Amino acid sequence: MRIVFLRHSLLNRGGDKMIATHASFLAAQGHDVVIRTNLLKTVFSLDPRVRVEPLPFPGKLGTLVTAALSRQCADVVVADIVVLALLLSIRNRKRVLYFAQDYDESYYRFTLQRLFIRLLYGAALSFLRVRSIAVSKRLAQLLSQRFGAKVGLSENGVDTTIFYPEPDPDLIASKQGRQALLLLSRSDARKGFDIAQRTVAALKTGLPLEIWTVGENATGGFPGFLHRDFGYLDESALRRVFSSADLFLYPSRHEGFPLMVLEAFACGCPVVTTDAVPYAEHDENSLVCRIEDAHGAAEMVEILLADVTIRRRLAENGKALASRQTLHQASVTFADQLGAWYAN
């Protein structure tokens, strides 16, 4: 098959990683795979057989115009943003597949914006009957119940050849007996970095503590705490940071099937998160609080920092889940779902 992935950008987010991974797997299986994008700036590797082509019109508007006006030379055109799936359907009819990595309405906080996105979903999934593959059972159920969509399932996974316990002696020594609380810094409100800041401010523990952040620059975001900002890391460096941290705090507001929690699990790093993460099980593989509950999250952080036995138990159960939820199997399932869709 000739498969085109059309998206505005390929960057360093979890969704970008799944596109790069699935495209590479399909190319290795002998398919003709093209990623068409306006912006390629990613740390994730692509199989050399995957071709990357620039879109004919620049900018976000150019991406939308391309989706609406261009007939793609492909058997399957994959879009992971619903507006692109809808626009691609104008010229490409039944060859469009919507790869649902999250519910796009969650990107927006204002009612009119959310209603508009919901109308786009209705047009794409209910009226045009664009078929979909979702990354979680929860998301597949939402699309099916709300829009009557035909939805396959391909859950995300973690590469356990890259993410595994590997504490960095230099990082461990640099803590000088302190415990390190790791956070993701991201301006996207869905990831809850502002909640993480409120959680840290609410901590009452007297234990020596320092804050580590990865992602966007967070300098000055944690007054009163020793703070180390690692920025964007490649996967091997991120593995060592996860493995050297004492706890990963991820107070997300909305998720499809997040990779960072799985990666923390695979590295043996205990996790405090919210019930937005579909595979997080309270007191089984993580401690789970309600969305927006910074004080509840702070209490859970304090519990884990004070009790190494609980941390070890959660870490072992997290590693067991990660070992079953592999990235390779995710790509196999995605390819099977795509093949079954194309055959019908």
C-alpha positions in Angstrom: 0.0 0.0 0.0 1.0 3.6 -0.4 0.3 5.3 2.9 0.4 9.1 3.5 0.5 10.6 7.0 -0.5 14.2 6.6 0.0 16.6 9.6 1.1 20.1 10.2 4.2 19.2 12.2 6.3 16.4 13.5 7.9 17.5 16.8 8.7 15.8 20.2 5.3 15.0 21.7 4.0 11.5 22.4 1.6 11.7 19.4 4.6 12.6 17.1 6.4 9.6 18.4 3.6 7.3 17.6 3.4 8.7 14.0 7.1 8.2 13.5 7.0 4.7 15.0 4.0 3.5 13.0 5.3 5.0 9.8 8.7 3.4 10.3 7.1 0.0 11.0 4.9 0.1 8.0 7.9 1.1 5.8 9.9 -1.8 7.1 7.0 -4.1 6.2 7.3 -3.0 2.6 4.7 -0.3 2.3 5.4 2.9 0.5 5.1 5.4 3.3 5.2 9.2 3.1 4.9 11.8 5.9 3.8 15.2 4.4 4.3 18.0 6.9 5.1 21.7 7.1 7.5 21.4 10.1 9.9 18.6 10.9 11.8 19.1 14.1 11.9 15.9 16.1 14.2 13.9 18.2 12.4 10.7 17.1 14.1 8.6 14.4 12.5 7.6 11.2 13.2 4.5 9.1 15.2 5.7 6.1 12.6 4.2 3.8 10.0 6.7 5.1 9.9 9.7 2.8 9.3 13.2 4.2 7.7 15.7 1.8 7.0 19.4 2.5 3.5 20.6 2.0 3.0 23.0 -0.9 1.7 25.9 1.2 3.4 27.1 4.4 2.0 27.7 7.9 -1.0 26.2 9.7 -3.3 27.8 7.1 -1.3 26.2 4.4 -1.7 22.8 6.0 -5.5 23.3 6.1 -5.6 24.5 2.5 -3.5 21.5 1.4 -5.8 19.1 3.2 -8.9 20.7 1.6 -7.7 21.1 -1.9 -5.1 18.4 -2.6 -5.9 15.0 -3.9 -3.4 12.7 -2.2 -1.8 10.0 -4.3 -2.3 7.2 -1.8 -4.3 4.2 -0.9 -4.7 5.4 2.7 -4.3 9.0 4.0 -3.9 9.1 7.8 -4.7 12.3 9.8 -4.6 12.5 13.6 -6.4 15.8 13.9 -10.1 15.7 13.2 -10.2 18.9 11.2 -7.6 17.5 8.8 -9.5 14.2 8.5 -12.6 16.2 7.6 -10.9 18.4 5.0 -9.0 15.5 3.5 -12.3 13.8 2.9 -13.4 16.5 0.5 -11.0 15.3 -2.2 -10.0 11.9 -1.0 -13.4 10.4 -0.1 -13.2 7.0 1.5 -9.4 6.8 1.6 -9.1 8.8 4.8 -8.4 7.3 8.2 -8.6 9.3 11.4 -6.0 8.2 13.9 -7.5 9.4 17.2 -4.7 10.0 19.7 -6.9 12.2 21.9 -10.3 13.9 21.8 -9.5 17.2 20.0 -12.2 19.1 21.8 -9.9 18.8 24.9 -7.5 21.2 23.3 -9.9 24.1 23.8 -11.2 25.7 27.0 -13.9 28.1 25.7 -17.4 26.8 25.1 -17.9 28.1 21.5 -14.5 26.6 20.5 -15.5 23.2 22.0 -18.9 23.3 20.3 -17.3 24.0 16.9 -14.8 21.1 17.3 -17.7 18.8 18.3 -19.5 19.9 15.1 -16.4 19.0 13.1 -16.4 15.5 14.7 -20.0 15.1 13.8 -19.4 16.1 10.2 -16.4 13.8 9.9 -17.5 10.7 11.8 -21.3 10.8 11.7 -22.0 12.4 8.3 -19.0 11.4 6.2 -18.4 8.2 8.1 -14.6 8.6 8.3 -13.3 5.5 9.9 -11.0 5.7 12.9 -8.4 4.0 15.0 -8.2 5.1 18.6 -5.4 4.7 21.1 -7.5 3.7 24.1 -10.7 1.9 24.9 -12.0 4.9 26.7 -11.5 7.1 23.6 -12.9 4.5 21.2 -16.0 4.2 23.3 -16.4 8.0 23.4 -16.2 8.3 19.6 -18.5 5.4 19.1 -21.2 6.5 21.6 -21.2 10.2 20.8 -20.8 10.1 17.0 -21.7 6.5 16.0 -18.2 6.1 14.6 -16.6 2.9 13.3 -13.5 2.7 15.6 -10.7 0.2 15.7 -8.3 0.0 18.7 -4.5 0.3 18.8 -3.2 1.1 22.2 0.1 2.9 22.5 3.2 1.2 23.9 6.7 1.8 25.3 10.0 0.6 23.8 11.5 -1.4 26.6 14.8 -1.7 24.7 15.1 2.1 25.3 13.2 2.6 28.5 14.4 0.4 31.4 16.0 1.1 34.8 19.4 2.7 34.5 20.1 5.1 37.4 22.8 7.6 36.5 25.5 7.7 39.2 26.3 11.3 38.5 22.6 12.3 38.8 22.3 10.3 42.0 25.4 11.9 43.5 24.2 15.4 42.5 21.1 15.0 44.7 23.4 14.9 47.8 20.8 12.9 49.8 17.8 14.9 48.5 14.8 13.3 46.8 14.1 14.4 43.2 10.5 15.1 42.1 10.3 14.9 38.3 7.7 17.0 36.3 6.9 17.5 32.6 7.0 21.2 31.7 4.5 21.9 28.8 2.5 25.0 28.0 -0.4 22.8 26.8 -3.0 23.1 29.6 -4.1 19.5 29.2 -0.8 18.3 30.7 -1.4 20.2 33.9 2.0 21.8 34.5 0.2 24.6 36.4 -1.4 21.9 38.6 2.1 20.5 39.2 3.3 23.9 40.3 0.4 24.2 42.7 1.0 20.7 44.0 4.7 21.5 44.7 3.6 24.7 46.5 1.2 22.7 48.7 3.8 20.2 49.8 4.3 20.1 53.6 6.9 17.4 53.8 10.1 18.3 55.7 12.1 15.8 53.6 15.0 17.3 51.6 13.6 17.7 48.1 14.6 19.1 44.7 12.5 19.6 41.6 13.5 18.3 38.2 11.7 19.3 35.0 12.0 18.1 31.4 10.4 19.7 28.3 9.9 23.4 27.9 11.9 25.9 29.9 10.6 26.2 33.5 13.3 28.4 35.0 11.9 30.3 38.0 8.8 28.1 38.2 9.5 26.7 41.7 10.5 29.4 44.2 12.0 28.1 47.4 13.1 24.8 45.9 16.3 23.7 44.3 15.3 23.3 40.7 17.1 21.5 37.8 15.7 22.1 34.3 16.9 19.5 31.8 14.9 20.8 28.8 14.2 18.5 25.9 16.1 15.2 26.2 16.7 12.4 23.8 15.4 9.0 24.8 18.6 7.7 26.4 19.0 10.8 28.5 15.3 10.7 29.5 15.7 7.0 30.5 18.5 8.0 32.9 16.5 10.9 34.4 13.4 8.7 34.9 15.6 6.0 36.5 17.3 8.5 38.8 14.3 10.4 40.0 12.4 9.3 43.1 9.0 10.2 41.8 7.3 11.4 38.6 4.3 13.8 39.1 2.0 13.9 36.1 -1.2 15.7 37.0 -2.8 15.6 33.5 -6.2 17.0 32.7 -6.9 15.0 29.6 -5.2 12.1 27.8 -5.6 9.6 25.0 -3.0 7.0 26.0 0.0 8.9 27.3 3.6 7.6 26.7 5.4 9.4 29.5 3.7 7.5 32.3 4.5 4.2 30.5 8.1 5.3 30.1 8.3 6.1 33.8 6.9 2.7 34.6 9.4 1.0 32.4 12.3 2.8 34.1 11.0 1.8 37.6 10.0 5.4 38.5 7.0 5.6 40.9 4.2 7.8 39.6 1.5 10.2 41.0 -1.0 11.1 38.3 -4.7 11.6 37.7 -7.6 9.5 36.5 -7.2 11.1 33.0 -4.6 8.4 32.4 -6.6 5.3 31.4 -4.2 2.6 32.5 -3.3 4.2 35.9 -4.7 2.0 38.7 -4.7 3.6 42.1 -2.5 1.8 44.7 -1.7 -0.8 42.1 0.8 0.7 39.6 0.6 4.4 40.7 -1.2 6.8 43.1 -4.2 8.4 41.3 -6.0 11.6 42.3 -8.9 13.5 40.8 -8.2 16.0 37.9 -7.4 19.5 39.2 -6.9 18.2 42.8 -3.5 19.8 43.6 -3.9 19.2 47.3 -4.8 15.6 46.8 -1.8 15.1 44.6 0.4 16.8 47.2 -0.8 14.3 49.8 0.0 11.4 47.5 3.5 12.8 46.7 4.2 13.1 50.5 3.0 9.5 51.0 5.4 8.2 48.4 8.4 10.3 49.4 8.0 9.1 53.0 7.5 5.4 52.2 10.1 3.5 50.2 8.1 0.2 50.5 5.1 1.7 48.6 7.4 3.3 46.0 9.0 -0.1 45.4 5.7 -1.9 45.1 4.3 0.6 42.7 7.5 0.6 40.6 7.5 -3.2 40.3 3.8 -3.2 39.2 4.5 -0.4 36.8 7.4 -2.2 35.2 5.2 -5.3 34.8 2.5 -3.3 32.9 5.1 -1.7 30.7 6.5 -5.1 29.8 3.1 -6.1 28.4 2.4 -2.8 26.7 5.3 -2.7 24.1 5.8 -0.3 21.3 6.4 -3.0 18.8 3.1 -4.6 19.6 1.4 -1.2 19.3 2.7 -0.9 15.7 1.8 -4.5 14.8 -1.8 -3.8 16.0 -1.9 -0.5 14.2 -0.7 -2.1 10.9 -3.3 -4.9 11.4 -6.1 -2.4 12.0 -5.1 -0.3 9.0 -4.9 -3.4 6.8 -8.3 -4.6 7.9 -9.8 -1.2 7.3 -8.3 -1.0 3.8 -9.5 -4.5 2.9 -13.1 -3.5 3.7 
